[in-house]
Every structure is written in structure tokens, then in C-alpha cells.
Amino acid sequence: MNANFWSFIALPTVSCGGALFAIVSCSSGIDFDPSDYDTTCATASDCMLVVPMADCFRCCSETVAVKGTSEVAEDQRAAEESCRVDGVDIRECGIGGCEWLVAVCEEGRCRATMDFDAGM
């Protein structure tokens, strides 16, 4: 193909961290995927609720429970902070009722479940 073939085509570009991309959208922030973390537990106090986040968007209806460690807490905090540093607000899906979610330990695994007394 002739090297000059593409020279007349102007593609819209966006800049992500200094690099230019043609017709590609940038993701902002660090994604947080709790499926990579341990879910083993002995009691409910071993567990913590976490919300997956991708491109600075999270939905509490996707909340899961994992083994509560400082690594998990730090990784979730870092993902949230990465959105703020980029000047992007963390977008929420707006589903209500998530205040009733609690972490429980069932058969040695952390699980998120509803406790309607918890939201009051």
C-alpha cells in the first residue's frame, strides 16, 4: 500500500497520560477487581464488603465480601484515589438498598448478604 495513502485521513485523537490514541477511549483510574482476593474465613469479623470498580464506575449491587486484609483495603483506597487524582468523580449506579448489605462467613467463605436490620 502506498505510504501516502493514510496521510490525508485525519483521525480524531485523545491523549491518555501523554500518549496519543486514534479512536480509542481512555479509562480513568485504577480498576479494582475483588475476585482476585481470598474469601476464606472463620467468623464474619474476618470479612469485609468491597465494591468492584472499573473506569471510575461502581455499583453497590455488585458488592462482594472478601477476607478483610490491609492489602484489600489499600487496593480499594488506591483505586478510589486514582479517580480523584485524574479529576474524575467516582460514578455510582444509583441503586438504593445497599446500606443493608453485610459481610457474613458461611461454610468458611465470606459472602455479602442482606440484613434489613443493618440499614436502620
FIKE-735310 format. One record per atom (N, C-alpha, C, O): chain; residue in one letter; x negated, y negated, z; residue number from 1. Coordinates in steps of 0.02 Angstrom, whole numbers. Example, Ala and Ser with C-alpha at 12.3 -4.5 7.8 and 13.67 -1.06 7.14 Angstrom:
2
   ch   aa     east    north       up     i
    A    A     -660      284      390     1
    A    A     -615      225      390     1
    A    A     -660      165      390     1
    A    A     -712      166      423     1
    A    S     -642      112      354     2
    A    S     -684       53      357     2
    A    S     -645       -2      394     2
    A    S     -670      -57      402     2
% end
This chain:
120
   ch   aa     east    north       up     i
    A    M      -42       58        0     1
    A    M        0        0        0     1
    A    M      -45      -62        0     1
    A    M      -97      -63       32     1
    A    N      -25     -112      -36     2
    A    N      -62     -174      -41     2
    A    N      -68     -207       28     2
    A    N      -18     -213       63     2
    A    A     -127     -229       47     3
    A    A     -139     -260      112     3
    A    A     -100     -324      120     3
    A    A      -85     -344      176     3
    A    N      -83     -357       66     4
    A    N      -45     -420       69     4
    A    N       30     -408       75     4
    A    N       68     -456       84     4
    A    F       53     -346       71     5
    A    F      124     -331       73     5
    A    F      156     -358      137     5
    A    F      210     -388      134     5
    A    W      125     -348      194     6
    A    W      153     -369      259     6
    A    W      140     -442      274     6
    A    W      168     -468      322     6
    A    S       99     -475      237     7
    A    S       80     -544      254     7
    A    S      137     -594      249     7
    A    S      134     -646      282     7
    A    F      188     -579      210     8
    A    F      243     -627      203     8
    A    F      301     -613      251     8
    A    F      347     -654      256     8
    A    I      299     -558      287     9
    A    I      353     -540      333     9
    A    I      337     -570      401     9
    A    I      285     -557      430     9
    A    A      383     -611      426    10
    A    A      375     -641      492    10
    A    A      417     -603      542    10
    A    A      479     -604      537    10
    A    L      386     -569      588    11
    A    L      422     -530      639    11
    A    L      426     -571      703    11
    A    L      377     -602      723    11
    A    P      483     -571      735    12
    A    P      487     -605      800    12
    A    P      442     -569      850    12
    A    P      439     -508      850    12
    A    T      408     -606      891    13
    A    T      363     -576      940    13
    A    T      379     -602     1009    13
    A    T      406     -657     1018    13
    A    V      362     -561     1058    14
    A    V      368     -581     1128    14
    A    V      301     -567     1161    14
    A    V      264     -523     1140    14
    A    S      286     -604     1211    15
    A    S      223     -595     1246    15
    A    S      235     -562     1313    15
    A    S      277     -585     1352    15
    A    C      200     -508     1325    16
    A    C      204     -472     1389    16
    A    C      134     -467     1418    16
    A    C       93     -429     1394    16
    A    G      121     -506     1469    17
    A    G       56     -503     1501    17
    A    G       -1     -520     1454    17
    A    G      -56     -492     1460    17
    A    G       11     -565     1407    18
    A    G      -42     -587     1363    18
    A    G      -46     -549     1297    18
    A    G      -79     -572     1251    18
    A    A      -13     -492     1292    19
    A    A      -14     -454     1230    19
    A    A       49     -471     1189    19
    A    A      102     -482     1218    19
    A    L       42     -472     1124    20
    A    L       99     -487     1082    20
    A    L      127     -422     1053    20
    A    L       89     -378     1032    20
    A    F      193     -417     1053    21
    A    F      225     -358     1026    21
    A    F      278     -381      975    21
    A    F      311     -432      987    21
    A    A      285     -346      922    22
    A    A      336     -362      872    22
    A    A      398     -320      886    22
    A    A      395     -259      891    22
    A    I      454     -353      891    23
    A    I      519     -321      900    23
    A    I      518     -270      957    23
    A    I      543     -215      949    23
    A    V      489     -288     1012    24
    A    V      486     -245     1071    24
    A    V      507     -287     1131    24
    A    V      485     -344     1137    24
    A    S      548     -260     1173    25
    A    S      567     -298     1233    25
    A    S      519     -282     1289    25
    A    S      493     -226     1293    25
    A    C      507     -330     1332    26
    A    C      462     -321     1389    26
    A    C      503     -296     1448    26
    A    C      560     -316     1458    26
    A    S      473     -253     1487    27
    A    S      504     -236     1550    27
    A    S      468     -277     1603    27
    A    S      408     -288     1600    27
    A    S      506     -299     1651    28
    A    S      478     -339     1705    28
    A    S      474     -298     1768    28
    A    S      520     -260     1783    28
    A    G      421     -305     1804    29
    A    G      415     -271     1868    29
    A    G      393     -199     1862    29
    A    G      386     -171     1808    29
    A    I      381     -171     1921    30
    A    I      360     -102     1927    30
    A    I      422      -60     1938    30
    A    I      464      -77     1979    30
    A    D      429       -5     1902    31
    A    D      485       40     1913    31
    A    D      474       79     1977    31
    A    D      417       93     1996    31
    A    F      528       97     2010    32
    A    F      525      137     2072    32
    A    F      569      198     2062    32
    A    F      630      193     2056    32
    A    D      537      257     2059    33
    A    D      572      320     2048    33
    A    D      563      365     2109    33
    A    D      511      396     2117    33
    A    P      614      368     2152    34
    A    P      607      408     2213    34
    A    P      606      483     2202    34
    A    P      594      520     2250    34
    A    S      618      506     2142    35
    A    S      618      579     2131    35
    A    S      548      609     2139    35
    A    S      541      670     2144    35
    A    D      498      567     2140    36
    A    D      429      591     2149    36
    A    D      410      603     2222    36
    A    D      356      628     2236    36
    A    Y      453      585     2269    37
    A    Y      436      589     2340    37
    A    Y      465      650     2374    37
    A    Y      514      680     2351    37
    A    D      433      669     2428    38
    A    D      453      726     2469    38
    A    D      522      715     2500    38
    A    D      537      660     2521    38
    A    T      562      767     2501    39
    A    T      629      762     2533    39
    A    T      636      809     2592    39
    A    T      692      817     2618    39
    A    T      582      842     2614    40
    A    T      588      889     2670    40
    A    T      598      851     2735    40
    A    T      574      794     2743    40
    A    C      633      882     2781    41
    A    C      647      850     2846    41
    A    C      663      902     2899    41
    A    C      679      960     2884    41
    A    A      659      880     2961    42
    A    A      680      922     3017    42
    A    A      743      891     3048    42
    A    A      787      927     3071    42
    A    T      745      824     3050    43
    A    T      803      787     3076    43
    A    T      818      728     3031    43
    A    T      777      710     2989    43
    A    A      876      697     3039    44
    A    A      896      639     2999    44
    A    A      847      581     3007    44
    A    A      839      541     2961    44
    A    S      815      576     3065    45
    A    S      769      521     3076    45
    A    S      706      526     3033    45
    A    S      668      478     3026    45
    A    D      695      585     3002    46
    A    D      639      593     2956    46
    A    D      653      562     2888    46
    A    D      608      553     2847    46
    A    C      716      545     2876    47
    A    C      738      524     2809    47
    A    C      751      448     2805    47
    A    C      765      416     2855    47
    A    M      745      422     2744    48
    A    M      762      352     2732    48
    A    M      797      347     2664    48
    A    M      785      387     2619    48
    A    L      841      297     2659    49
    A    L      876      284     2596    49
    A    L      833      241     2551    49
    A    L      801      194     2574    49
    A    V      831      258     2487    50
    A    V      795      218     2438    50
    A    V      838      214     2374    50
    A    V      878      258     2360    50
    A    V      828      159     2337    51
    A    V      866      148     2276    51
    A    V      818      146     2217    51
    A    V      773      104     2216    51
    A    P      828      189     2168    52
    A    P      785      186     2108    52
    A    P      791      117     2075    52
    A    P      844       86     2078    52
    A    M      737       95     2044    53
    A    M      739       31     2011    53
    A    M      698       35     1946    53
    A    M      642       61     1946    53
    A    A      727       11     1892    54
    A    A      693        8     1827    54
    A    A      707      -60     1796    54
    A    A      764      -83     1794    54
    A    D      655      -91     1770    55
    A    D      660     -157     1739    55
    A    D      697     -207     1784    55
    A    D      738     -246     1760    55
    A    C      681     -205     1848    56
    A    C      710     -251     1898    56
    A    C      786     -244     1903    56
    A    C      821     -292     1920    56
    A    F      812     -184     1890    57
    A    F      884     -171     1898    57
    A    F      891     -110     1942    57
    A    F      856      -60     1934    57
    A    R      937     -115     1989    58
    A    R      953      -58     2032    58
    A    R     1027      -57     2047    58
    A    R     1061     -108     2044    58
    A    C     1051        2     2063    59
    A    C     1121       11     2079    59
    A    C     1126       55     2140    59
    A    C     1101      111     2140    59
    A    C     1157       30     2192    60
    A    C     1158       68     2255    60
    A    C     1194      134     2249    60
    A    C     1185      178     2291    60
    A    S     1236      142     2197    61
    A    S     1270      206     2188    61
    A    S     1221      261     2170    61
    A    S     1238      320     2172    61
    A    E     1159      243     2152    62
    A    E     1107      291     2136    62
    A    E     1061      305     2196    62
    A    E     1010      339     2189    62
    A    T     1079      278     2254    63
    A    T     1039      286     2314    63
    A    T     1028      360     2330    63
    A    T     1073      401     2324    63
    A    V      966      375     2349    64
    A    V      949      443     2370    64
    A    V      913      439     2437    64
    A    V      892      385     2458    64
    A    A      905      495     2469    65
    A    A      868      499     2532    65
    A    A      804      538     2519    65
    A    A      804      590     2487    65
    A    V      749      513     2546    66
    A    V      684      546     2542    66
    A    V      653      546     2611    66
    A    V      676      511     2656    66
    A    K      600      584     2619    67
    A    K      563      584     2682    67
    A    K      534      514     2692    67
    A    K      498      489     2649    67
    A    G      550      484     2748    68
    A    G      528      416     2763    68
    A    G      455      413     2780    68
    A    G      434      437     2833    68
    A    T      416      384     2736    69
    A    T      345      376     2748    69
    A    T      326      304     2732    69
    A    T      363      268     2699    69
    A    S      268      283     2757    70
    A    S      245      216     2742    70
    A    S      231      208     2668    70
    A    S      238      154     2640    70
    A    E      211      262     2635    71
    A    E      198      260     2562    71
    A    E      262      243     2524    71
    A    E      261      201     2479    71
    A    V      317      276     2541    72
    A    V      380      264     2508    72
    A    V      402      191     2519    72
    A    V      421      156     2472    72
    A    A      400      169     2581    73
    A    A      420      101     2597    73
    A    A      377       50     2560    73
    A    A      403        0     2534    73
    A    E      312       62     2558    74
    A    E      267       16     2523    74
    A    E      279       16     2448    74
    A    E      277      -37     2416    74
    A    D      291       74     2418    75
    A    D      303       78     2347    75
    A    D      368       42     2328    75
    A    D      371        7     2277    75
    A    Q      420       50     2369    76
    A    Q      483       15     2356    76
    A    Q      473      -60     2363    76
    A    Q      498      -99     2322    76
    A    R      438      -81     2416    77
    A    R      425     -152     2426    77
    A    R      384     -182     2368    77
    A    R      399     -237     2345    77
    A    A      334     -145     2344    78
    A    A      292     -168     2289    78
    A    A      334     -177     2225    78
    A    A      324     -225     2188    78
    A    A      380     -131     2213    79
    A    A      423     -137     2154    79
    A    A      467     -199     2159    79
    A    A      475     -235     2110    79
    A    E      495     -211     2218    80
    A    E      537     -270     2228    80
    A    E      496     -334     2221    80
    A    E      518     -381     2188    80
    A    E      437     -335     2250    81
    A    E      393     -394     2246    81
    A    E      370     -407     2174    81
    A    E      362     -465     2155    81
    A    S      359     -354     2135    82
    A    S      335     -364     2067    82
    A    S      387     -402     2026    82
    A    S      369     -439     1980    82
    A    C      450     -393     2041    83
    A    C      502     -430     2006    83
    A    C      500     -504     2025    83
    A    C      506     -547     1982    83
    A    R      490     -517     2088    84
    A    R      489     -587     2111    84
    A    R      427     -623     2085    84
    A    R      431     -682     2068    84
    A    V      371     -589     2081    85
    A    V      310     -619     2055    85
    A    V      319     -638     1982    85
    A    V      296     -691     1960    85
    A    D      353     -596     1944    86
    A    D      366     -610     1873    86
    A    D      422     -661     1864    86
    A    D      439     -679     1808    86
    A    G      451     -684     1919    87
    A    G      505     -734     1916    87
    A    G      571     -704     1896    87
    A    G      616     -740     1873    87
    A    V      578     -639     1903    88
    A    V      639     -605     1884    88
    A    V      677     -585     1947    88
    A    V      648     -556     1993    88
    A    D      740     -601     1949    89
    A    D      781     -579     2006    89
    A    D      796     -505     1998    89
    A    D      805     -480     1942    89
    A    I      799     -471     2054    90
    A    I      820     -401     2053    90
    A    I      895     -401     2039    90
    A    I      934     -431     2077    90
    A    R      915     -369     1986    91
    A    R      985     -367     1967    91
    A    R     1018     -307     2000    91
    A    R      991     -251     1999    91
    A    E     1076     -318     2027    92
    A    E     1114     -265     2060    92
    A    E     1176     -250     2017    92
    A    E     1200     -294     1981    92
    A    C     1200     -190     2020    93
    A    C     1257     -171     1978    93
    A    C     1323     -197     2007    93
    A    C     1373     -198     1971    93
    A    G     1324     -217     2069    94
    A    G     1384     -246     2098    94
    A    G     1436     -196     2123    94
    A    G     1493     -215     2136    94
    A    I     1417     -134     2130    95
    A    I     1463      -85     2157    95
    A    I     1465      -92     2233    95
    A    I     1413      -95     2265    95
    A    G     1524      -95     2261    96
    A    G     1531     -101     2333    96
    A    G     1534      -34     2367    96
    A    G     1538       18     2334    96
    A    G     1533      -35     2433    97
    A    G     1541       26     2472    97
    A    G     1476       59     2492    97
    A    G     1476      109     2529    97
    A    C     1420       32     2468    98
    A    C     1356       64     2482    98
    A    C     1333       55     2555    98
    A    C     1287       89     2578    98
    A    E     1365        9     2590    99
    A    E     1347        0     2660    99
    A    E     1365       60     2702    99
    A    E     1343       65     2760    99
    A    W     1404      106     2675   100
    A    W     1423      166     2711   100
    A    W     1375      224     2698   100
    A    W     1385      278     2726   100
    A    L     1325      214     2657   101
    A    L     1278      268     2644   101
    A    L     1230      277     2703   101
    A    L     1206      228     2732   101
    A    V     1217      338     2721   102
    A    V     1169      355     2773   102
    A    V     1127      413     2749   102
    A    V     1147      452     2706   102
    A    A     1067      418     2778   103
    A    A     1023      475     2763   103
    A    A     1035      529     2815   103
    A    A     1036      516     2875   103
    A    V     1043      590     2792   104
    A    V     1052      647     2836   104
    A    V     1001      701     2816   104
    A    V      974      701     2761   104
    A    C      990      747     2862   105
    A    C      947      804     2848   105
    A    C      991      866     2850   105
    A    C     1019      884     2902   105
    A    E      998      899     2793   106
    A    E     1038      960     2788   106
    A    E      997     1016     2758   106
    A    E      969     1010     2704   106
    A    E      992     1070     2795   107
    A    E      955     1129     2773   107
    A    E      883     1111     2752   107
    A    E      857     1136     2703   107
    A    G      853     1066     2792   108
    A    G      783     1048     2781   108
    A    G      770      999     2725   108
    A    G      712      988     2707   108
    A    R      822      968     2697   109
    A    R      815      919     2643   109
    A    R      852      855     2659   109
    A    R      908      856     2685   109
    A    C      820      798     2645   110
    A    C      853      733     2654   110
    A    C      906      725     2600   110
    A    C      896      745     2542   110
    A    R      962      695     2619   111
    A    R     1017      684     2573   111
    A    R     1053      620     2592   111
    A    R     1061      605     2651   111
    A    A     1075      583     2542   112
    A    A     1116      523     2553   112
    A    A     1189      546     2553   112
    A    A     1211      584     2510   112
    A    T     1226      521     2602   113
    A    T     1297      538     2606   113
    A    T     1335      478     2634   113
    A    T     1305      431     2659   113
    A    M     1401      481     2629   114
    A    M     1443      426     2654   114
    A    M     1462      439     2727   114
    A    M     1482      494     2745   114
    A    D     1457      387     2767   115
    A    D     1480      388     2836   115
    A    D     1522      325     2845   115
    A    D     1495      271     2856   115
    A    F     1586      332     2841   116
    A    F     1630      273     2841   116
    A    F     1630      235     2906   116
    A    F     1653      178     2908   116
    A    D     1604      264     2960   117
    A    D     1596      227     3022   117
    A    D     1536      182     3020   117
    A    D     1533      133     3057   117
    A    A     1487      198     2977   118
    A    A     1424      159     2974   118
    A    A     1434       90     2944   118
    A    A     1397       44     2962   118
    A    G     1483       80     2900   119
    A    G     1493       16     2867   119
    A    G     1532      -34     2906   119
    A    G     1543      -90     2883   119
    A    M     1554      -15     2966   120
    A    M     1595      -61     3006   120
    A    M     1556      -99     3056   120
    A    M     1583     -139     3093   120
% end
